[in-house]
């Protein structure tokens, strides 16, 4: 029997005393004859080692005089970290060697070791205890049992070293003959079988009640409480350590304090549901919830060994007292509402408290027999479980009766409502009959009116038929005209496509590149312009030819003659050197469809005129000339124009010989990746056609040094302005730059495919039916990528 719980309960109701005789070396010899059991509590001497340094060689020497005689009927050590030595002597009076069993009737001593001395021979056992695995015990028993073979008429001196490591210990010591020990074990396990059998029977019966009536959660709480209490006793009896977790000595020590706390929690929850406190007393229910939460936190801290044993005992005592007091007050509060249930509840705890007091007082006085003394607390738990089960059964019956009465009352209410509904229905039938008769008269009048209306409708039907035939004729005409318009637009698309440079021409001039052009409609307002500029110079083989070079007219370029033709006409016997430059423009005209296509043709012709005929190849000058050309071509004085017709454009001149690039833009920018880093060259903040005279406006020009491997991107804003995604927002430039940063190192053909796939994924979404739909493209898209 584990006596830790004895200490907890006993300190609640009584004061412990411990008296000893004066220092004495005269230890009585216990004579062993035919008795099956010998109680050694009052026949031992005790030495308290406060330093913990004493060894068996110190205490067994003849000079050691510090043992004190124990005159109490129990051996009790209070909470401390001291080491205690217990000494006693025995002598067998049998005629032959007889086997005895020494039992220390406490299963939870942390450290314990047995020594005995015979004819100056010192024998020691293996150190065992709750802090050691169960296999360290000599006899596999729930308590500490040692087998002794005693020679007749020889005196044996025994020493027991005990260390509770901060715990309080109650150590009854008994010596049994072989037959007495067997009888004692049989009695114990017979009683344990009855005790745990009753608890298991109560659990199984309650579980069956749960399956019969699943509405009552209180049965689950009762099962939890009984299971925890049963498991607690199983652990206190040392059976858990023996049979369930023999290799986990720390677990049995934790469960001594954790299981009571869990039992308090389950008991509080059971009480709350038993009296339906949440329904009738919400504030009291909140109090129980708060107490349970605090208890759960304390339980968690106990698992991690935050408190020492004395503090844990105090906390357990305080928490238990608070919860038991709260439960008792709750039962008294609900006495008027449910007197029978309150009586059952209070009676169960009264029986438990009486058995606890008897158990504690008998441990101190030893007035009763060992069976009743050791198991009075178990009787209390059994009686409590039975009385609570009876109360639970009575409560279930009350609930069923209440539900039955409510069902009968509900049926009565339904019948009353049914009768009332029948009366109302009869009244409504009479009223509805009168209404129907009135309606019949009205319907007859209406029928006559409808007949007249039908005649008029027939006439209107004939007229509508004639109108429908005329509409069908118009639809045929409209379809033909729509087809003609569509064919014209498609033809215009072919014309527009033939005017602008082809992809093959573009790839011929810029081999490592891609073009992504996605029209919103058949005709497009976005286009690209590319032109190769070859400057041809000649070197004369003689000094005379060099002199002739100075005869070139200074106004040759302005008169539309190319430099190469002038040099050809003025030099002879020369060697030709070509300086290759490319002018590339990405243009986004105002509007799309037919208006955008017209603007694109105007823009393309102006660019060709400026570059090829006027020989203007500087991007800044091209923008200025283009802006003047738009105003002259469109004529801003026309009342049919909005004044916003124009374009966003980016123009780059690439000099492959000197590896330099000049860029200017109107709203459009240039992105360049150099050494894996993105450089942004922004255009000016105006559009072509928005200002009559841009000479007064600063047009930004970027001069950039190129190196092999640089990647250039020129584009319109159609890609970044497209709405899509989960939030239906614009793609925006930040996301566009992140995309280019991920793909700029890939081959150009893959870059174009990734950009196209990303766009299609961006505009795709699923409708309510799960079908894949796409947002409408809102603008023409043009992106050009070039790797130097």
PAVOVEX-341648 format. One line per 8 residues: their letters; for each residue x, y, z of C-alpha. Coordinates in Angstrom, 1 decimal. Layout:
<rs>
a	X Y Z; ...
</rs>
This chain:
<rs>
xxxxxxxx	0.0 0.0 0.0; 1.5 3.4 -1.0; 1.4 5.9 1.9; 2.0 9.1 0.0; -1.7 9.7 -0.1; -1.9 8.8 3.6; 0.5 11.7 4.3; -1.5 14.1 2.2
xxxxxxxx	-4.8 13.3 3.9; -3.4 12.9 7.4; -1.7 16.3 7.3; -5.2 17.7 6.6; -6.8 16.3 9.7; -4.1 15.6 12.3; -0.7 16.5 13.5; 2.0 13.9 13.3
xxxxxxxx	4.2 13.1 16.3; 7.4 11.2 16.5; 8.9 10.3 19.8; 12.1 8.4 20.4; 14.0 7.0 23.4; 17.4 8.4 24.5; 20.4 7.4 22.6; 20.8 3.7 23.0
xxxxxxxx	23.0 0.9 21.8; 20.9 -1.7 23.4; 18.8 -2.9 20.4; 16.4 -5.7 21.2; 16.7 -9.0 19.3; 13.5 -10.1 17.6; 13.0 -13.8 18.2; 11.4 -15.6 15.2
xxxxxxxx	9.4 -18.7 16.1; 6.2 -19.9 14.5; 4.3 -16.6 13.9; 3.5 -16.0 10.2; 4.0 -12.2 10.5; 6.2 -9.9 12.7; 5.6 -6.1 12.9; 9.0 -4.5 13.3
xxxxxxxx	7.9 -0.8 13.6; 8.4 -0.5 17.4; 11.5 -2.7 17.5; 13.9 -0.7 15.3; 16.3 2.1 15.9; 16.7 5.1 13.6; 19.6 7.4 12.7; 18.9 10.6 10.7
xxxxxxxx	21.9 11.6 8.6; 21.5 15.2 7.8; 24.8 15.4 5.8; 24.1 12.3 3.6; 27.8 11.3 4.0; 27.4 8.3 6.3; 28.3 4.9 4.8; 27.4 1.4 6.0
xxxxxxxx	31.0 1.1 7.3; 30.3 4.1 9.6; 26.9 3.1 11.0; 27.7 -0.6 11.5; 30.9 0.0 13.5; 30.8 -0.5 17.3; 31.8 3.1 17.9; 28.6 4.4 16.2
xxxxxxxx	26.2 5.4 19.1; 23.7 7.7 17.3; 20.8 5.3 16.6; 17.5 6.1 18.5; 14.9 3.7 19.5; 11.5 4.0 17.7; 8.6 3.7 20.2; 5.8 4.5 17.7
xxxxxxxx	3.6 1.9 15.9; 4.7 3.4 12.6; 7.8 4.8 11.0; 7.3 8.2 9.6; 9.9 10.6 8.1; 8.7 14.2 7.2; 9.5 16.1 4.0; 13.3 16.4 3.8
xxxxxxxx	16.3 15.5 1.8; 17.9 13.7 4.7; 19.2 10.1 4.6; 17.7 7.7 7.2; 19.3 4.5 8.5; 17.0 1.9 10.1; 18.6 -0.8 12.3; 17.1 -4.0 13.9
xxxxxxxx	18.2 -7.5 14.9; 16.6 -10.9 14.5; 17.2 -14.4 15.6; 15.6 -17.5 14.2; 14.5 -20.3 16.7; 13.8 -22.9 14.1; 15.7 -26.1 13.9; 16.8 -25.6 10.4
xxxxxxxx	17.5 -22.8 7.9; 14.2 -21.1 7.3; 13.2 -18.6 4.6; 11.7 -15.3 5.6; 10.5 -12.3 3.6; 11.3 -8.7 4.7; 8.7 -6.2 3.3; 8.9 -2.4 3.4
xxxxxxxx	5.2 -1.6 2.9; 5.7 1.5 0.8; 6.0 1.2 -3.0; 7.2 4.7 -3.7; 10.5 5.2 -1.7; 12.9 7.0 -4.1; 16.1 5.2 -2.9; 16.4 2.2 -0.7
xxxxxxxx	19.2 -0.3 0.0; 19.3 -3.3 2.5; 22.4 -4.4 4.4; 22.8 -7.2 6.9; 25.6 -8.4 9.1; 26.2 -12.0 10.1; 29.4 -13.1 12.0; 31.3 -10.0 10.9
xxxxxxxx	30.3 -10.6 7.3; 28.5 -7.7 5.7; 26.1 -8.4 2.8; 24.3 -5.7 0.7; 21.5 -5.7 -1.8; 21.3 -3.8 -5.0; 20.1 -0.2 -4.5; 16.5 0.1 -5.6
xxxxxxxx	13.6 2.4 -5.3; 11.2 4.5 -7.3; 14.0 6.3 -9.0; 15.3 3.0 -10.3; 13.7 0.6 -12.8; 11.5 -2.1 -11.4; 13.9 -4.9 -12.3; 16.3 -3.6 -9.5
xxxxxxxx	13.9 -5.1 -6.9; 15.0 -8.5 -5.5; 11.4 -9.8 -5.4; 9.1 -8.6 -8.2; 6.5 -7.2 -5.9; 4.6 -4.0 -5.7; 6.4 -3.2 -2.4; 10.1 -3.6 -1.5
xxxxxxxx	10.5 -7.3 -0.5; 13.7 -9.1 0.3; 14.2 -12.9 0.6; 16.2 -13.9 3.7; 17.6 -17.4 4.6; 18.3 -17.3 8.4; 20.5 -19.8 10.2; 18.9 -21.0 13.5
xxxxxxxx	20.2 -19.4 16.8; 22.2 -16.8 14.9; 21.8 -13.1 15.4; 21.4 -11.0 12.2; 21.8 -7.2 12.3; 19.9 -5.4 9.5; 20.5 -1.9 8.2; 18.1 -0.2 5.8
xxxxxxxx	19.3 3.0 4.1; 16.4 5.2 2.9; 16.4 8.5 1.1; 13.0 10.1 0.1; 14.7 13.0 -1.9; 12.4 15.6 -0.5; 9.4 13.4 0.0; 7.6 12.4 3.2
xxxxxxxx	7.8 8.7 4.0; 5.7 6.2 6.0; 7.6 3.0 6.2; 5.8 0.1 8.0; 8.3 -2.9 8.1; 7.1 -6.4 8.4; 8.8 -9.8 8.4; 6.9 -12.8 7.1
xxxxxxxx	7.5 -16.5 7.0; 7.1 -18.1 3.6; 3.6 -19.3 4.3; 2.7 -16.0 5.9; 3.9 -14.0 2.9; 2.0 -16.2 0.5; -1.2 -15.8 2.5; -0.6 -12.0 2.7
xxxxxxxx	-0.1 -11.7 -1.1; -3.3 -13.8 -1.7; -5.3 -11.6 0.6; -4.1 -8.4 -1.0; -4.7 -9.5 -4.6; -8.1 -11.0 -3.7; -9.1 -7.6 -2.3; -7.5 -5.8 -5.3
xxxxxxxx	-9.5 -8.0 -7.7; -12.7 -7.2 -5.9; -11.9 -3.4 -5.7; -10.8 -3.0 -9.3; -13.5 -5.5 -10.5; -16.2 -3.3 -9.0; -14.7 -0.1 -10.6; -14.5 -1.9 -14.0
xxxxxxxx	-18.1 -3.1 -13.6; -19.2 0.5 -12.9; -17.3 1.7 -15.9; -18.7 -0.9 -18.2; -22.3 -0.3 -16.9; -21.9 3.4 -17.5; -20.5 2.8 -21.0; -23.6 0.7 -21.8
xxxxxxxx	-25.8 3.5 -20.5; -24.0 5.9 -22.9; -24.8 3.6 -25.8; -28.4 3.4 -24.8; -28.8 7.1 -24.3; -26.2 9.3 -26.0; -27.8 12.6 -25.0; -26.2 12.8 -21.6
xxxxxxxx	-22.6 13.9 -21.6; -22.5 13.5 -17.8; -21.9 9.8 -18.2; -18.7 10.5 -20.0; -17.5 12.7 -17.2; -18.4 10.0 -14.6; -16.4 7.4 -16.6; -13.4 9.8 -16.7
xxxxxxxx	-13.6 10.4 -13.0; -13.9 6.7 -12.0; -11.1 5.7 -14.5; -8.7 8.4 -13.1; -9.5 7.4 -9.5; -9.0 3.7 -10.3; -5.8 4.4 -12.2; -4.6 6.6 -9.3
xxxxxxxx	-5.1 3.7 -6.8; -3.5 1.3 -9.2; -0.4 3.6 -9.3; -0.5 4.1 -5.5; -0.6 0.4 -4.9; 2.6 0.0 -6.9; 0.8 -2.1 -9.5; 1.2 0.4 -12.3
xxxxxxxx	4.9 0.4 -11.8; 5.0 -3.3 -11.6; 2.8 -4.2 -14.6; 2.4 -1.2 -16.9; 5.6 0.9 -16.9; 8.4 -0.9 -15.1; 11.1 0.8 -17.1; 9.8 4.4 -16.4
xxxxxxxx	10.4 5.2 -12.7; 9.9 8.9 -13.3; 6.3 8.2 -14.5; 5.1 6.7 -11.3; 6.3 9.6 -9.3; 4.6 12.1 -11.6; 1.3 10.3 -11.6; 1.1 10.4 -7.8
xxxxxxxx	0.4 14.2 -8.1; -0.9 14.5 -11.7; -3.7 12.0 -11.4; -5.4 13.6 -8.4; -5.3 17.0 -10.2; -6.9 15.4 -13.3; -9.4 13.7 -11.0; -10.3 17.1 -9.5
xxxxxxxx	-10.8 18.5 -13.0; -13.0 15.6 -14.1; -15.0 15.8 -10.8; -15.6 19.6 -11.3; -16.8 19.0 -14.9; -19.0 16.1 -13.7; -20.5 18.3 -11.0; -21.1 21.1 -13.4
xxxxxxxx	-23.0 18.9 -15.9; -24.7 16.8 -13.1; -26.5 19.9 -11.8; -26.6 21.7 -15.2; -24.8 24.7 -13.6; -24.2 26.3 -17.0; -28.0 26.5 -17.6; -29.1 27.6 -14.2
xxxxxxxx	-26.0 29.4 -12.7; -23.8 30.9 -15.4; -21.6 32.8 -13.0; -20.9 29.6 -10.9; -20.2 27.8 -14.2; -17.6 30.5 -15.1; -16.1 30.0 -11.7; -15.7 26.2 -12.3
xxxxxxxx	-14.2 26.8 -15.7; -11.7 29.2 -14.2; -10.7 26.7 -11.5; -10.3 24.0 -14.1; -8.1 26.1 -16.3; -5.8 26.9 -13.3; -5.8 23.3 -12.2; -4.8 22.2 -15.7
xxxxxxxx	-1.9 24.7 -15.7; -0.8 23.4 -12.4; -1.0 19.9 -13.7; 1.2 20.8 -16.7; 3.8 22.4 -14.4; 3.7 19.2 -12.2; 4.5 17.1 -15.2; 7.7 19.1 -15.8
xxxxxxxx	8.7 18.9 -12.2; 8.6 22.7 -11.6; 7.7 22.4 -7.9; 9.4 20.4 -5.2; 7.4 17.7 -3.3; 6.4 19.8 -0.4; 5.1 22.6 -2.6; 3.3 20.1 -4.8
xxxxxxxx	1.7 18.6 -1.7; 0.5 22.1 -0.5; -0.8 22.9 -4.0; -2.6 19.6 -4.2; -4.1 20.2 -0.8; -5.2 23.7 -1.6; -6.6 22.8 -5.0; -8.4 19.8 -3.7
xxxxxxxx	-9.9 21.7 -0.8; -11.1 24.5 -3.1; -12.7 22.1 -5.5; -14.3 19.9 -2.9; -15.6 23.0 -1.1; -17.0 24.4 -4.3; -18.6 21.0 -5.2; -20.3 20.8 -1.7
xxxxxxxx	-21.5 24.4 -2.0; -23.0 23.6 -5.4; -24.8 20.6 -4.1; -26.3 22.7 -1.3; -27.3 25.5 -3.7; -29.2 23.0 -5.9; -30.9 21.3 -2.9; -34.1 23.1 -3.4
xxxxxxxx	-34.2 22.5 -7.2; -33.1 18.9 -7.1; -33.1 17.7 -3.4; -32.7 14.0 -4.2; -29.7 14.6 -6.5; -28.1 16.8 -3.9; -28.6 14.2 -1.2; -27.0 11.5 -3.3
xxxxxxxx	-24.1 13.8 -4.2; -23.4 15.0 -0.6; -23.8 11.5 0.8; -21.2 10.1 -1.6; -18.6 12.7 -0.5; -19.6 12.3 3.2; -18.8 8.6 2.9; -15.5 9.3 1.2
xxxxxxxx	-14.5 11.8 3.9; -15.4 9.5 6.8; -13.4 6.6 5.2; -10.5 9.0 4.7; -10.6 10.1 8.3; -10.7 6.5 9.5; -7.9 5.6 7.2; -5.7 8.5 8.3
xxxxxxxx	-6.4 8.1 12.1; -5.8 4.3 12.0; -2.5 4.8 10.2; -1.4 6.9 13.2; -2.9 4.8 16.0; -2.9 1.3 14.4; -6.0 0.5 16.4; -7.7 -1.6 13.7
xxxxxxxx	-6.7 -4.7 11.7; -4.4 -4.3 8.7; -7.0 -5.1 6.1; -9.4 -2.4 7.2; -6.5 0.0 8.0; -4.8 -0.4 4.6; -8.0 -0.3 2.5; -10.4 2.0 4.3
xxxxxxxx	-9.8 4.7 1.6; -10.6 2.2 -1.2; -13.9 1.3 0.6; -14.6 5.1 0.5; -14.0 5.3 -3.2; -16.1 2.2 -3.9; -19.1 3.6 -1.9; -18.7 7.0 -3.6
xxxxxxxx	-18.7 5.4 -7.0; -21.8 3.3 -6.2; -23.7 6.2 -4.7; -22.8 8.5 -7.6; -23.9 5.8 -10.0; -27.2 5.5 -8.3; -27.6 9.3 -8.3; -26.6 9.3 -12.0
xxxxxxxx	-29.2 6.6 -12.7; -31.8 8.6 -10.8; -30.9 11.8 -12.7; -31.2 9.9 -16.0; -34.6 8.7 -15.0; -35.6 12.3 -14.0; -34.5 13.6 -17.4; -36.4 10.9 -19.2
xxxxxxxx	-39.5 11.6 -17.2; -39.0 15.3 -17.9; -38.6 14.6 -21.6; -41.7 12.4 -21.6; -43.7 15.2 -19.9; -42.4 17.7 -22.4; -43.3 15.4 -25.3; -46.9 15.0 -23.9
xxxxxxxx	-47.2 18.7 -23.4; -45.9 19.2 -26.9; -48.5 16.8 -28.3; -51.2 18.6 -26.4; -50.0 21.9 -27.8; -50.0 20.4 -31.3; -53.5 19.1 -30.9; -54.7 22.4 -29.7
xxxxxxxx	-53.1 24.2 -32.6; -54.6 21.6 -34.9; -58.1 22.2 -33.6; -57.5 26.0 -33.8; -56.2 25.6 -37.3; -59.3 23.5 -38.3; -61.6 26.2 -37.0; -59.7 28.9 -38.9
xxxxxxxx	-59.6 26.7 -41.9; -63.4 26.3 -41.9; -63.8 30.1 -41.6; -61.4 30.7 -44.4; -63.2 28.1 -46.6; -66.4 30.0 -46.2; -64.7 33.3 -46.9; -62.9 31.9 -49.8
xxxxxxxx	-66.1 30.5 -51.3; -67.7 33.9 -51.2; -64.5 35.3 -52.8; -64.6 32.6 -55.5; -68.2 33.4 -56.4; -67.3 37.1 -56.7; -64.3 36.2 -58.7; -66.4 34.0 -61.1
xxxxxxxx	-68.6 37.0 -61.8; -65.5 39.1 -62.4; -64.0 36.4 -64.6; -67.1 36.3 -66.8; -66.9 40.0 -67.3; -63.1 39.7 -67.9; -63.8 36.9 -70.4; -66.0 39.1 -72.4
xxxxxxxx	-63.3 41.8 -72.3; -60.6 39.3 -73.3; -62.7 38.2 -76.3; -62.7 41.7 -77.6; -59.0 42.0 -76.9; -58.3 38.8 -78.7; -59.9 40.2 -81.8; -57.6 43.2 -81.5
xxxxxxxx	-54.6 41.0 -80.9; -55.3 39.0 -84.1; -55.2 42.2 -86.0; -51.9 43.3 -84.3; -50.5 39.8 -84.9; -51.0 40.2 -88.6; -49.3 43.6 -88.4; -46.4 42.2 -86.4
xxxxxxxx	-45.9 39.4 -88.9; -45.5 42.0 -91.6; -43.0 43.9 -89.4; -41.1 40.7 -88.7; -40.7 39.9 -92.3; -39.3 43.3 -92.9; -36.9 42.9 -90.0; -35.7 39.6 -91.4
xxxxxxxx	-35.0 41.3 -94.7; -33.0 44.0 -92.9; -31.1 41.4 -91.0; -30.0 39.7 -94.2; -28.9 43.1 -95.5; -27.0 43.8 -92.3; -25.3 40.5 -92.3; -24.1 41.1 -95.9
xxxxxxxx	-22.9 44.5 -94.9; -21.2 43.2 -91.8; -19.4 40.5 -93.9; -18.3 43.1 -96.4; -17.0 45.3 -93.6; -15.2 42.3 -92.0; -13.7 41.3 -95.3; -12.6 44.9 -95.8
xxxxxxxx	-10.9 45.0 -92.4; -9.2 41.7 -93.0; -7.9 43.0 -96.4; -6.8 46.2 -94.6; -4.9 44.0 -92.2; -3.1 42.4 -95.0; -2.2 45.8 -96.5; -1.0 47.0 -93.0
xxxxxxxx	1.0 43.8 -92.6; 2.7 44.3 -96.0; 3.6 47.9 -95.2; 5.3 47.1 -91.9; 8.6 45.1 -91.7; 8.2 41.4 -91.5; 9.5 39.1 -88.7; 12.0 37.6 -91.2
xxxxxxxx	13.4 41.0 -92.0; 13.6 41.9 -88.3; 15.4 38.6 -87.5; 17.8 39.1 -90.3; 18.9 42.5 -88.9; 18.7 41.4 -85.2; 19.3 37.6 -85.1; 19.1 36.9 -81.4
xxxxxxxx	15.7 38.6 -80.7; 12.0 38.0 -80.3; 8.8 39.9 -81.1; 5.5 39.5 -79.2; 2.7 41.3 -81.0; -0.8 40.6 -79.8; -3.6 42.6 -81.4; -6.7 43.5 -79.5
xxxxxxxx	-8.7 43.6 -82.7; -8.1 42.7 -86.3; -6.3 45.9 -87.0; -3.7 47.2 -84.6; -2.4 50.6 -83.4; 0.9 49.1 -82.1; 3.8 48.5 -84.5; 7.5 48.3 -84.7
xxxxxxxx	9.8 50.1 -87.2; 13.3 49.0 -88.0; 15.8 50.4 -90.5; 19.5 49.7 -91.1; 21.7 52.8 -91.7; 25.0 52.0 -93.5; 27.6 54.8 -93.6; 30.1 54.1 -96.4
xxxxxxxx	33.5 55.8 -96.4; 36.4 55.3 -98.8; 40.1 55.5 -98.4; 42.2 56.7 -101.4; 45.4 54.9 -102.3; 47.1 58.3 -103.0; 47.4 61.6 -101.3; 45.6 63.2 -104.3
xxxxxxxx	42.5 61.2 -103.6; 42.6 62.3 -100.0; 42.7 65.9 -101.1; 39.7 65.4 -103.3; 37.8 64.2 -100.3; 37.6 67.8 -99.1; 35.6 68.7 -102.2; 32.4 67.1 -100.9
xxxxxxxx	29.6 69.6 -100.7; 28.7 70.6 -97.2; 25.0 70.6 -97.9; 24.9 67.1 -99.5; 23.1 65.5 -96.6; 20.4 68.2 -96.4; 19.8 67.8 -100.2; 18.8 64.1 -99.7
xxxxxxxx	21.9 62.6 -101.2; 23.5 59.8 -99.2; 27.0 60.0 -97.9; 28.0 56.9 -99.8; 26.8 58.3 -103.2; 28.8 61.5 -102.6; 31.9 59.7 -101.7; 31.5 57.5 -104.8
xxxxxxxx	31.2 60.4 -107.1; 34.2 62.3 -105.6; 36.8 59.6 -105.0; 38.4 57.0 -107.2; 40.5 54.0 -106.7; 39.2 53.7 -103.1; 38.7 51.0 -100.5; 35.1 50.9 -98.9
xxxxxxxx	34.5 50.6 -95.1; 30.9 50.1 -93.7; 29.7 51.4 -90.3; 26.5 49.4 -89.4; 23.8 51.1 -87.4; 20.2 50.1 -86.8; 17.3 52.4 -85.8; 14.5 50.6 -83.9
xxxxxxxx	11.2 52.1 -82.8; 8.3 50.6 -80.8; 5.1 52.6 -81.3; 1.7 52.6 -79.6; -0.7 54.8 -81.4; -3.8 56.3 -79.9; -6.8 53.8 -80.1; -6.9 50.4 -81.6
xxxxxxxx	-8.8 48.8 -84.5; -9.4 51.0 -87.5; -8.4 54.3 -85.8; -5.2 52.8 -84.4; -4.4 51.3 -87.8; -4.8 54.6 -89.6; -2.6 56.3 -87.0; 0.0 53.6 -87.3
xxxxxxxx	0.2 54.1 -91.2; 0.7 57.9 -90.6; 3.4 57.2 -88.0; 5.2 54.7 -90.2; 5.2 57.0 -93.2; 6.5 59.9 -91.1; 9.2 57.7 -89.6; 10.3 56.5 -93.0
xxxxxxxx	10.3 60.1 -94.4; 12.3 61.5 -91.4; 14.9 58.7 -91.4; 15.3 57.7 -95.1; 14.6 61.0 -96.8; 15.6 63.7 -94.3; 18.5 61.6 -93.0; 17.7 62.4 -89.4
xxxxxxxx	18.9 59.5 -87.3; 19.3 61.0 -83.8; 16.4 59.7 -81.6; 15.8 63.1 -80.0; 15.5 64.8 -83.4; 13.3 62.0 -84.8; 10.9 62.6 -81.9; 10.7 66.4 -82.6
xxxxxxxx	10.2 65.9 -86.4; 7.6 63.2 -85.7; 5.7 65.5 -83.4; 5.7 68.3 -86.0; 4.6 65.8 -88.7; 1.6 64.6 -86.6; 0.4 68.2 -86.2; 0.8 69.0 -89.9
xxxxxxxx	-0.7 65.8 -91.1; -3.8 65.7 -88.9; -4.4 69.5 -88.7; -5.4 70.2 -85.2; -7.9 72.8 -86.4; -10.2 70.1 -87.6; -13.4 70.0 -85.5; -13.6 66.2 -85.9
xxxxxxxx	-10.5 65.5 -83.9; -10.2 65.4 -80.1; -6.8 66.9 -79.9; -5.4 63.7 -78.3; -4.5 61.8 -81.4; -0.9 60.8 -81.3; 1.3 58.0 -79.9; 3.7 56.7 -77.3
xxxxxxxx	7.0 55.8 -78.8; 10.5 54.6 -77.9; 13.4 55.0 -80.4; 16.8 53.4 -80.1; 19.8 53.8 -82.4; 22.2 50.8 -82.0; 25.8 51.3 -83.2; 27.3 47.8 -83.5
xxxxxxxx	30.8 49.0 -84.5; 31.3 51.3 -81.5; 28.9 49.3 -79.2; 26.9 52.3 -78.2; 23.2 52.9 -78.0; 21.2 56.1 -78.0; 17.6 56.0 -76.7; 14.8 58.6 -76.4
xxxxxxxx	11.2 58.0 -75.7; 7.8 59.6 -75.4; 6.2 57.8 -72.4; 7.9 54.6 -73.4; 11.0 53.3 -71.6; 13.9 50.9 -72.3; 14.9 48.1 -70.0; 18.4 46.6 -70.2
xxxxxxxx	20.0 43.8 -68.2; 23.7 44.3 -67.9; 25.8 41.8 -65.8; 22.5 40.3 -64.5; 21.4 43.8 -63.2; 18.3 45.6 -64.5; 18.9 49.2 -65.8; 15.8 51.3 -66.6
xxxxxxxx	16.1 54.2 -69.1; 12.8 56.2 -68.9; 11.4 58.2 -71.8; 10.1 61.8 -71.5; 6.8 62.5 -69.8; 4.8 63.5 -72.9; 3.2 61.7 -75.8; 3.8 62.6 -79.5
xxxxxxxx	1.0 64.9 -80.6; 0.2 66.3 -77.2; 2.2 69.5 -77.5; 2.3 71.7 -80.6; 5.9 72.8 -80.2; 8.1 70.4 -78.2; 11.3 72.5 -78.9; 10.6 74.2 -75.6
xxxxxxxx	10.4 70.9 -73.8; 13.4 69.0 -72.7; 13.5 65.6 -74.5; 15.6 63.1 -72.6; 18.3 61.2 -74.5; 20.3 58.3 -73.0; 23.7 57.4 -74.3; 24.6 53.8 -73.3
xxxxxxxx	27.7 51.7 -73.7; 26.9 48.2 -74.8; 28.7 45.0 -74.3; 28.2 41.5 -75.6; 25.4 39.7 -73.7; 23.4 42.8 -72.8; 19.6 42.1 -73.1; 17.3 45.0 -74.2
xxxxxxxx	13.5 45.2 -73.9; 11.3 47.8 -75.7; 7.5 47.6 -75.2; 4.2 49.3 -75.1; 2.0 49.5 -72.0; -0.6 47.0 -73.2; 1.0 44.1 -71.3; 1.2 45.9 -67.9
xxxxxxxx	-2.3 47.5 -68.3; -4.1 44.2 -68.7; -6.5 43.3 -65.9; -6.6 39.8 -64.6; -5.5 37.5 -61.7; -7.6 36.6 -58.6; -8.2 40.3 -57.7; -8.8 41.4 -61.3
xxxxxxxx	-6.1 44.1 -61.0; -3.6 45.4 -63.6; -0.4 43.4 -64.2; 1.6 46.5 -63.5; 5.3 47.3 -64.1; 6.7 45.9 -60.9; 5.3 42.4 -61.7; 6.5 42.8 -65.3
xxxxxxxx	10.1 43.7 -64.2; 10.1 40.6 -61.8; 9.0 38.4 -64.8; 11.8 39.8 -67.0; 14.3 39.3 -64.2; 13.4 35.6 -64.1; 13.5 35.0 -67.8; 16.1 37.4 -69.3
xxxxxxxx	18.9 34.7 -69.2; 16.8 32.2 -71.2; 17.0 31.9 -75.0; 14.9 34.5 -76.8; 12.4 32.0 -78.4; 11.6 30.7 -74.9; 11.3 34.2 -73.4; 8.5 35.0 -76.0
xxxxxxxx	6.7 31.8 -75.2; 6.9 32.4 -71.4; 5.6 36.0 -71.8; 2.7 34.7 -73.9; 1.8 31.9 -71.5; 2.0 34.2 -68.5; -0.4 36.6 -70.2; -2.9 33.9 -71.0
xxxxxxxx	-2.7 32.5 -67.5; -3.2 36.1 -66.1; -6.4 36.7 -68.0; -7.9 33.2 -67.4; -10.4 32.5 -64.6; -13.1 30.0 -63.7; -16.7 31.0 -63.6; -19.4 29.8 -61.1
xxxxxxxx	-19.8 26.6 -63.2; -16.1 25.8 -63.1; -15.6 26.5 -66.8; -12.5 28.4 -67.8; -13.1 31.9 -69.1; -10.8 34.8 -70.0; -10.9 38.6 -69.4; -11.1 40.7 -72.5
xxxxxxxx	-7.8 42.1 -73.8; -8.0 45.8 -73.3; -5.1 47.1 -75.5; -2.7 46.1 -78.2; 0.5 44.4 -76.9; 4.0 44.7 -78.3; 7.2 43.6 -76.6; 10.6 43.3 -78.4
xxxx	13.6 41.6 -76.8; 17.2 41.8 -78.2; 20.4 40.1 -77.0; 23.5 42.0 -78.1
</rs>
